[in-house]
Amino acid sequence: MGLDTKTPISFRDHFAAVEDPRLERCRRHRLGDILFLAICAMIAGANDFVGMMKFGHAKYDWLKKYLELPGGIPSHDTIGRVFALLDGDQFIQCFLDWVQTIHQVTDGEVIAIDGKTARASLDRATGRTPLHVVSAWSSANRVVLGEVMTAEKSNEITAIPKLLGLLELKGAIVTIDALGCQKEIAAKVRERGADYVLAVKGNQEHLEDDVVAYFAAVDEGRHRPEQRSQATVRSKGHGRVETRWYDAAPVPESLRHLEDWKDLKSICRVTRVWTERGEEKSEVRYFISSLPAHVKQLATAILGHWGVENGLHWVLDMYFDEDRSRARTEHAAANLAVLRRWCVTLLRHDTTLKDGIEKKRLQAAWDEKVLERILKLS
């Protein structure tokens, strides 16, 4: 791919497998230079190809410390064309290889599998549906561990097993929302050596009805589970006061199709009541799990899954403009989505700064030494 010897070793190693999609006579700029420029620029606040080009011109002398740049700084059209042509699967694999060098899954670690749609990637003129990215999120460490792209949200059911197959999951607890509450997905999680906590809704015949009926019978005193486990959690912040009641029990034998759910051991009900802007709201959600009916462990997993919205999806929209990104040509949207999650992971993994994502990006733009520390170049 034309990486020169001045390119940082870690960068060269993880991108060496990416094939340059351009014709050889059209390679004025090295692929490694373009990718390195893009990731540096995005960490420092550039959310699109024009911003990456402008970062390159502003930081030309600094970039020359690491790159030869025989063709100078590539134009935004060139950067965009490369991201459109780049093989998405190869780019994701590079990200996965890199993540595995900085993060090892530990026993009991909660990994949330959740999808997010990049709405502005919809292109009605060509009939292209909006890009949907299914990510694996380490709740405790707040880093992205892997991802798979799909054409639309309904394809999550087929994307999730593919993502599970890419990850090292032994000893982890995998949480998935109701769309992923599928017998085959539960079996895949167990096959990978992990436990599952799956949200329950009406997409599985009888499952929600049976779980709801069981807890109703418990409330009415018609069932008295010997190993019932309960907990109450209260929290306050951002103008919201919230109380959650967790209620877990061993899976009842009355649950229909019980044998189809691999190693199913417990069911859990979570009742949430919160006050927002003076108005009281509530919801009740149900879960099934291969874990025993220990409410503390189940509550940690469920709460960890909810954290993906604020820890990843909100960050991508608020600071990286993912929902407004109009990159649509060929693989551009998918490859930019990988780059964003790579940058979020780099920024989260940095411990030299105690600030949030926004302030870290500002400091990386202002101070090249900060950028070098985030990239592990110094």
C-alpha positions as CSV (number, residue, x, y, z in Angstrom):
1,M,0.0,0.0,0.0
2,G,3.0,2.3,-0.1
3,L,3.6,3.0,3.5
4,D,7.1,4.6,4.0
5,T,9.5,3.8,6.8
6,K,8.8,7.1,8.6
7,T,5.2,6.0,9.3
8,P,4.7,5.1,13.0
9,I,5.2,1.4,13.4
10,S,1.9,0.8,15.1
11,F,0.0,2.5,12.3
12,R,2.0,0.7,9.6
13,D,1.4,-2.7,11.2
14,H,-2.3,-2.3,11.6
15,F,-2.9,-0.9,8.1
16,A,-0.5,-3.0,6.1
17,A,-3.2,-5.4,5.1
18,V,-5.4,-2.8,3.5
19,E,-5.1,-2.9,-0.2
20,D,-4.8,0.3,-2.1
21,P,-8.0,0.4,-4.3
22,R,-6.6,2.9,-6.8
23,L,-5.0,2.3,-10.1
24,E,-1.2,2.5,-9.7
25,R,-0.9,5.4,-12.1
26,C,-3.4,7.4,-10.0
27,R,-1.5,7.1,-6.7
28,R,0.0,10.5,-6.3
29,H,-0.5,10.3,-2.5
30,R,0.3,7.2,-0.5
31,L,-2.6,5.3,1.0
32,G,-0.9,5.2,4.4
33,D,-0.4,9.0,4.4
34,I,-4.1,9.6,3.6
35,L,-5.2,7.3,6.4
36,F,-2.8,8.7,8.9
37,L,-3.9,12.3,8.0
38,A,-7.5,11.3,8.3
39,I,-7.3,9.8,11.8
40,C,-5.1,12.7,13.1
41,A,-7.5,15.3,11.6
42,M,-10.6,13.6,13.0
43,I,-9.1,13.4,16.5
44,A,-8.3,17.1,16.3
45,G,-11.9,18.0,15.3
46,A,-12.2,17.5,11.5
47,N,-15.5,15.7,10.8
48,D,-15.4,15.7,7.0
49,F,-13.0,15.5,4.1
50,V,-12.7,19.2,3.7
51,G,-11.7,19.5,7.4
52,M,-9.1,16.8,6.9
53,M,-7.6,18.6,4.0
54,K,-7.5,21.9,6.0
55,F,-5.9,20.2,9.0
56,G,-3.3,18.8,6.6
57,H,-2.3,22.2,5.4
58,A,-2.3,23.7,8.9
59,K,-0.2,20.9,10.3
60,Y,2.0,20.2,7.3
61,D,5.3,20.6,9.1
62,W,4.2,18.3,12.0
63,L,2.9,15.7,9.6
64,K,6.3,15.7,7.9
65,K,7.8,14.2,11.1
66,Y,5.9,11.0,10.3
67,L,5.1,11.0,6.6
68,E,7.1,11.7,3.4
69,L,4.0,13.3,1.7
70,P,5.5,13.1,-1.8
71,G,2.4,14.6,-3.3
72,G,1.9,17.1,-0.6
73,I,-1.5,17.3,1.2
74,P,-4.2,15.5,-0.8
75,S,-7.3,17.4,-1.8
76,H,-10.6,16.8,-0.1
77,D,-11.9,15.1,-3.3
78,T,-8.9,12.7,-3.2
79,I,-9.5,11.8,0.5
80,G,-13.2,11.3,-0.2
81,R,-12.4,9.1,-3.3
82,V,-10.1,6.9,-1.3
83,F,-12.6,6.4,1.5
84,A,-15.3,5.6,-1.1
85,L,-13.1,2.9,-2.7
86,L,-11.5,1.4,0.4
87,D,-12.6,-2.1,1.2
88,G,-14.8,-1.8,4.2
89,D,-14.2,-5.3,5.6
90,Q,-10.5,-4.8,5.5
91,F,-10.7,-1.4,7.2
92,I,-12.9,-2.9,10.0
93,Q,-10.4,-5.8,10.4
94,C,-7.6,-3.3,10.9
95,F,-9.6,-1.6,13.6
96,L,-10.3,-5.0,15.3
97,D,-6.7,-5.9,15.2
98,W,-5.7,-2.6,16.8
99,V,-8.4,-2.8,19.5
100,Q,-7.1,-6.3,20.6
101,T,-3.7,-4.8,21.3
102,I,-5.1,-2.3,23.8
103,H,-8.0,-4.2,25.3
104,Q,-8.5,-7.7,26.7
105,V,-11.9,-8.9,27.7
106,T,-12.1,-9.8,31.4
107,D,-14.5,-12.1,33.2
108,G,-17.8,-10.4,33.9
109,E,-17.1,-7.5,31.6
110,V,-20.4,-6.1,30.1
111,I,-20.3,-5.8,26.3
112,A,-23.3,-4.0,24.9
113,I,-24.3,-4.9,21.3
114,D,-26.4,-2.0,19.8
115,G,-27.1,-0.5,16.5
116,K,-27.2,3.1,15.2
117,T,-28.4,4.6,12.0
118,A,-26.6,7.4,10.2
119,R,-29.7,9.1,8.9
120,A,-28.1,11.6,6.5
121,S,-26.5,8.7,4.6
122,L,-29.9,8.0,3.0
123,D,-29.8,8.7,-0.7
124,R,-33.2,8.6,-2.3
125,A,-31.8,9.5,-5.7
126,T,-29.9,6.3,-5.9
127,G,-32.2,4.2,-3.7
128,R,-29.4,3.8,-1.1
129,T,-30.8,3.1,2.4
130,P,-29.2,4.8,5.4
131,L,-26.2,3.1,6.8
132,H,-26.8,1.2,10.1
133,V,-23.8,0.3,12.3
134,V,-23.9,-2.4,14.9
135,S,-21.3,-1.9,17.5
136,A,-19.9,-3.8,20.4
137,W,-19.3,-1.4,23.4
138,S,-17.3,-2.2,26.5
139,S,-19.5,-0.5,29.2
140,A,-16.8,-0.3,31.9
141,N,-14.0,0.9,29.7
142,R,-16.2,2.9,27.3
143,V,-14.4,1.8,24.2
144,V,-15.7,0.3,20.9
145,L,-14.5,-3.3,20.5
146,G,-15.9,-4.0,17.0
147,E,-18.6,-3.2,14.5
148,V,-20.5,-4.5,11.5
149,M,-22.3,-2.5,8.8
150,T,-25.8,-3.2,7.6
151,A,-28.0,-1.6,5.0
152,E,-30.9,-1.1,7.5
153,K,-31.9,-1.7,11.1
154,S,-33.9,-4.8,10.3
155,N,-30.6,-6.5,9.2
156,E,-29.3,-6.4,12.8
157,I,-30.6,-10.0,13.3
158,T,-28.1,-11.2,10.7
159,A,-25.3,-8.7,11.6
160,I,-25.2,-9.5,15.3
161,P,-24.0,-13.1,14.9
162,K,-21.3,-11.9,12.4
163,L,-20.1,-9.3,15.0
164,L,-20.1,-11.9,17.8
165,G,-17.9,-14.1,15.6
166,L,-15.3,-11.4,15.3
167,L,-14.9,-10.7,19.0
168,E,-13.1,-12.4,21.9
169,L,-15.9,-12.9,24.4
170,K,-14.9,-15.6,26.8
171,G,-16.1,-14.7,30.3
172,A,-18.0,-11.6,29.2
173,I,-21.7,-10.7,29.6
174,V,-23.2,-9.7,26.3
175,T,-26.3,-7.4,26.4
176,I,-28.6,-6.9,23.4
177,D,-31.8,-5.0,22.9
178,A,-35.1,-6.7,22.0
179,L,-34.4,-6.9,18.2
180,G,-31.5,-9.2,19.0
181,C,-33.6,-11.4,21.4
182,Q,-33.3,-14.5,19.1
183,K,-32.7,-18.1,19.9
184,E,-29.9,-18.3,17.4
185,I,-28.2,-15.2,18.8
186,A,-28.4,-16.6,22.4
187,A,-26.8,-19.8,21.2
188,K,-24.0,-17.9,19.4
189,V,-23.2,-15.9,22.6
190,R,-22.9,-19.2,24.6
191,E,-20.8,-20.7,21.8
192,R,-18.4,-17.8,22.1
193,G,-18.0,-18.5,25.8
194,A,-20.1,-15.6,27.1
195,D,-23.3,-15.1,29.0
196,Y,-26.3,-13.2,27.6
197,V,-28.8,-10.7,28.9
198,L,-31.5,-10.1,26.3
199,A,-34.3,-7.6,26.4
200,V,-37.7,-9.1,25.8
201,K,-40.5,-7.8,23.6
202,G,-43.2,-9.4,21.5
203,N,-41.0,-10.5,18.6
204,Q,-40.7,-14.1,20.1
205,E,-43.9,-16.2,20.2
206,H,-45.2,-16.5,23.8
207,L,-41.9,-15.3,25.5
208,E,-43.0,-11.9,26.6
209,D,-46.5,-13.1,27.5
210,D,-45.1,-15.9,29.7
211,V,-42.5,-13.7,31.5
212,V,-45.1,-10.9,32.1
213,A,-47.6,-13.5,33.4
214,Y,-45.1,-15.1,35.7
215,F,-44.2,-11.8,37.4
216,A,-47.9,-10.9,37.7
217,A,-48.4,-14.2,39.4
218,V,-45.5,-13.5,41.8
219,D,-47.0,-10.0,42.6
220,E,-50.4,-11.6,43.3
221,G,-48.8,-14.3,45.6
222,R,-49.7,-17.2,43.3
223,H,-46.0,-18.0,42.9
224,R,-43.3,-17.7,45.5
225,P,-39.9,-18.3,43.9
226,E,-37.3,-19.6,46.4
227,Q,-34.4,-17.7,44.8
228,R,-36.1,-14.5,44.0
229,S,-33.7,-11.5,44.2
230,Q,-34.6,-7.9,44.3
231,A,-32.9,-4.5,44.5
232,T,-33.8,-0.8,44.4
233,V,-31.5,1.8,42.8
234,R,-32.1,5.6,43.0
235,S,-30.2,8.1,41.0
236,K,-30.3,11.9,40.4
237,G,-28.6,14.0,37.7
238,H,-29.2,16.2,34.7
239,G,-32.5,17.4,36.1
240,R,-33.9,13.9,36.5
241,V,-34.7,11.9,39.6
242,E,-35.0,8.2,38.8
243,T,-35.8,5.0,40.7
244,R,-35.3,1.5,39.3
245,W,-36.7,-1.7,40.9
246,Y,-35.0,-4.9,39.8
247,D,-36.7,-8.2,40.3
248,A,-35.0,-11.5,39.2
249,A,-36.1,-15.1,39.5
250,P,-35.0,-18.5,38.1
251,V,-36.5,-19.2,34.8
252,P,-39.9,-20.9,35.4
253,E,-40.6,-24.3,33.9
254,S,-43.9,-23.0,32.6
255,L,-42.0,-20.8,30.0
256,R,-43.0,-22.2,26.6
257,H,-40.1,-23.2,24.3
258,L,-37.7,-23.1,27.2
259,E,-35.6,-25.8,25.7
260,D,-34.9,-23.6,22.6
261,W,-33.1,-21.0,24.6
262,K,-29.5,-22.1,25.2
263,D,-28.7,-22.3,28.9
264,L,-31.5,-19.9,29.9
265,K,-31.4,-19.6,33.7
266,S,-33.2,-16.4,34.8
267,I,-35.7,-13.8,34.0
268,C,-35.7,-10.2,35.2
269,R,-38.1,-7.3,35.5
270,V,-37.0,-3.7,35.7
271,T,-39.5,-1.0,36.7
272,R,-38.3,2.6,36.1
273,V,-40.0,5.7,37.5
274,W,-38.5,9.1,36.9
275,T,-39.4,12.7,37.1
276,E,-38.4,14.9,34.1
277,R,-39.3,18.6,34.0
278,G,-41.8,18.1,36.7
279,E,-43.6,15.2,34.9
280,E,-43.5,11.7,36.3
281,K,-42.9,8.9,33.8
282,S,-42.5,5.2,34.0
283,E,-41.8,2.0,32.1
284,V,-41.4,-1.7,32.7
285,R,-39.0,-3.9,30.8
286,Y,-38.2,-7.6,30.9
287,F,-35.1,-9.6,30.3
288,I,-33.9,-13.2,30.0
289,S,-30.4,-14.3,30.8
290,S,-28.0,-17.3,31.0
291,L,-26.8,-15.9,34.3
292,P,-28.2,-17.1,37.6
293,A,-31.0,-15.0,39.2
294,H,-28.5,-12.7,41.1
295,V,-30.1,-9.3,40.8
296,K,-26.9,-7.3,41.4
297,Q,-25.1,-8.8,38.4
298,L,-28.1,-8.6,36.2
299,A,-28.7,-4.9,37.2
300,T,-25.1,-4.0,36.4
301,A,-25.4,-5.6,32.9
302,I,-28.7,-3.9,32.1
303,L,-27.5,-0.5,33.3
304,G,-24.3,-1.0,31.3
305,H,-26.3,-1.6,28.2
306,W,-28.2,1.6,28.6
307,G,-24.9,3.5,28.9
308,V,-24.1,2.9,25.2
309,E,-26.6,5.6,24.2
310,N,-24.8,8.4,26.1
311,G,-21.3,6.9,25.9
312,L,-21.2,6.2,22.2
313,H,-24.3,7.2,20.1
314,W,-24.8,10.6,21.7
315,V,-21.0,11.3,21.4
316,L,-21.0,10.4,17.7
317,D,-23.9,12.7,16.9
318,M,-22.9,15.6,19.2
319,Y,-19.2,15.8,18.6
320,F,-18.6,13.9,15.3
321,D,-21.7,15.0,13.4
322,E,-22.5,11.4,12.4
323,D,-26.2,12.0,12.0
324,R,-25.5,15.0,9.7
325,S,-22.7,13.4,7.6
326,R,-23.7,13.3,4.0
327,A,-20.9,11.0,2.8
328,R,-22.7,8.6,0.5
329,T,-20.4,7.6,-2.4
330,E,-19.8,3.8,-2.4
331,H,-18.1,2.8,0.9
332,A,-17.4,6.4,2.2
333,A,-20.2,6.4,4.8
334,A,-19.2,3.0,6.2
335,N,-15.5,3.7,6.3
336,L,-16.0,7.1,8.0
337,A,-18.2,5.3,10.5
338,V,-15.3,3.1,11.3
339,L,-12.9,6.0,11.6
340,R,-15.2,7.8,14.0
341,R,-15.4,4.9,16.3
342,W,-11.7,4.4,16.1
343,C,-11.2,8.0,17.2
344,V,-13.7,7.7,20.0
345,T,-11.8,4.6,21.2
346,L,-8.5,6.4,21.0
347,L,-9.8,9.4,22.9
348,R,-11.5,7.3,25.6
349,H,-8.3,5.2,26.0
350,D,-6.2,8.2,26.6
351,T,-5.5,8.7,30.3
352,T,-3.2,11.7,30.1
353,L,-6.1,14.1,30.0
354,K,-9.0,14.1,32.4
355,D,-11.4,16.0,30.1
356,G,-14.3,14.7,28.1
357,I,-14.2,14.0,24.3
358,E,-14.9,17.6,23.2
359,K,-12.2,19.1,25.3
360,K,-9.7,16.4,24.4
361,R,-10.3,17.1,20.7
362,L,-9.8,20.8,21.2
363,Q,-6.5,20.2,23.0
364,A,-5.3,17.8,20.3
365,A,-6.0,20.6,17.7
366,W,-4.1,23.2,19.8
367,D,-1.2,21.1,21.0
368,E,0.7,18.6,18.8
369,K,2.2,16.9,21.9
370,V,-1.3,16.1,23.1
371,L,-2.2,14.6,19.7
372,E,1.0,12.6,19.8
373,R,0.1,11.2,23.2
374,I,-3.4,10.3,22.2
375,L,-2.0,8.5,19.1
376,K,0.7,6.8,21.3
377,L,3.4,8.4,19.2
378,S,5.3,9.8,22.2
